[in-house]
Amino acid sequence: MEIVCLGLNHRTAPVEVRERFAVSISQQGKTAQEFITLAGISEGVVISTCNRTEFYLAVEDPKKAFEAVEIRLAEEVQSAS
């Protein structure tokens, strides 16, 4: 099992991008639970503030988990547009 972190912050992305990936406090637990349903992810935590959004995940295969999360986030951002 490995822990991976996927995120962005005020140094790595402009505010317009951070806004698209922000997760409200009331949705953070739900989002973490949704990630657990993805292939190879057994646990997850979401942290989202005005300056950063981070996803911490316990995974078996980091590459496979990253690909699953990337697809999930792309779908979410696309549906919000």
PyMOL commands that set and color helices and strands:
alter all, ss='L'
color gray80, all
select helices_A, chain A and resi 15-21+25-36+62-80
alter helices_A, ss='H'
color red, helices_A
select strands_A, chain A and resi 2-9+41-48+52-59
alter strands_A, ss='S'
color yellow, strands_A
deselect
rebuild
show_as cartoon
